[in-house]
Amino acid sequence: MNGQDSMPCSPENQSTLVARKKRIRSTSVCVWLSPDEQSKIRECMADVGIRNLLAYMRKMVLNGYVLHVDLAPVKEIVSLQRRCANNLNQIAVRVNTYGGVYSEEIKVLQKDYADLWEPISELLEKLSFPGCGVRENSDG
């Protein structure tokens, strides 16, 4: 935590901060937290990849949630889907050209589809259980 994050909220400190920088925001709000609350906030910040406490708190207060999207699983799924589509296309060409399909090719295709559905299931599970900052109700 840098010095500005931990500086007490008082008119003197606020005017010192405003004098030091040209600020768009001229009003401060002071919030007292227990160590457990501060720790939970830091965990939630880490979960969504935000390091700036003030930016995180502002985003949460104004929007009610922070959405951090990690597209790595989606990229993996797209890669697997392309591989499956390519294999299926090769089999279709072979069937249309030579009139037959080898059982090994069908097994490879079945394995590729099973490999595709595993990350899709994991991604859907992650999307169905929102993390810090995403709440179904506003009571908490």
N, C-alpha and C positions, 0 to 999 in steps of 0.2 A: 504494500500500500504506500502510495507516495504522500508527501506532506499535505497536499491539498485535500486528499480524501479524509485524512484524520483530523484536520483543523476544526476546532470548535466553531459552531455557528453563532456568531455574534455580529452586531453592526460594525464593530471595529474591523474584525477580520474580513467581513464581506466588502467593506469599502477598500481595504488593502488589496484584496484580490481583484476588484474591479479596476482599481488604479493601476495595477500591474499589467493587466491585459485589457484590450478593447473587447468587451464581452457583449454578446447579443442578449444573453440572459442576465438580468440585473437583480433577480430575486432569488434568495436561497431558502431552502427548507432543511431543517435539522431533524434527523431521525435518530433516536436512541435504540440500540439493539443489544440483546443479550449475546454473549459469545456463541451460543448455539445458533441463534438466528443469523449472525454474521457468517458463521461457518456454512450454514445451509445456503445462504445467498451466494457465497463463493463457489460452492459445489454446483449450483445451478448455472452460474456464470461459466464455469469450466465446461459443463455439459453442452452449452450452446456456443462455446468458443469466443466468449467476450471477456476481455481482460480489464476493461475500463468500468469501474464500479458505477460512476455517475451516468455513463451512457446506458448501462444495463438497467439501472433503477429508473431513469427517465423513460426508457422504452417500455418497461413493465407498467409504469404508472399511466402513461399516455395510451398505450395500446392494449394492455392487459396480458400480452404474451410476447415471446420472442420466438421466431421461427428460424431454426438453423437446419438447413437441408444438406445432408451429405449424399452426394450423388454417386459415390463409389459403388454401392450395391446395384444401383440402376445401370451403371455402365457395364458391370459384370453380367447382369441379366441380359442386356442388349447383345453383348458378345456371344453369350450362350444361345440366344435366340437366333442370331445370324448363322451360327454353326449348325443348329438344327434345321433351319430353312435350307441351307446349302446342301446338307446331307439328303434331305427330303427331295430337293430338286434333282440331285444326282441319281437318286433311285428312280424318280419319275422318268428321267431321260433314258435310263437303262431299260425300264419296263417298256417304254414306248418304242425303243430301238430294237431290243432283243427279245422282248416278250416274257421276261422272267425276273425274279428277285431271289437273291440268296438269303437264307435265314440269318447268316452272320450280319448282313446289312441291316436287317430288321432289328436284330439285337442291339447293334450300335446305335441305331436311331432311338430305340426305346431307352437305352442308357442315357443318351444325350437329353432326351425329354425329362427323364427323372432328375438329371443334374440341373436342368433348367428350373424345375418346379421347387427344388429345395431352397435356392436363394429367393425365389418369389415368395414362398411361404414365410421365410425369415423377415423379408422386407415388410410384408403385410402385417406381421406380428408387431414389428417395431412401430409401424405407423398407427396401429390400433391402441398402443399404450403410450400416450403423450408423456413427455418428460417434464422437467421443471418449467414453470411459466405457462403451461397450457392447462387450464382448469375447465372443468365442465360447468361449475357454478362459481359465483363470486363470493361465497360465504367465508372462504379460507384465506 
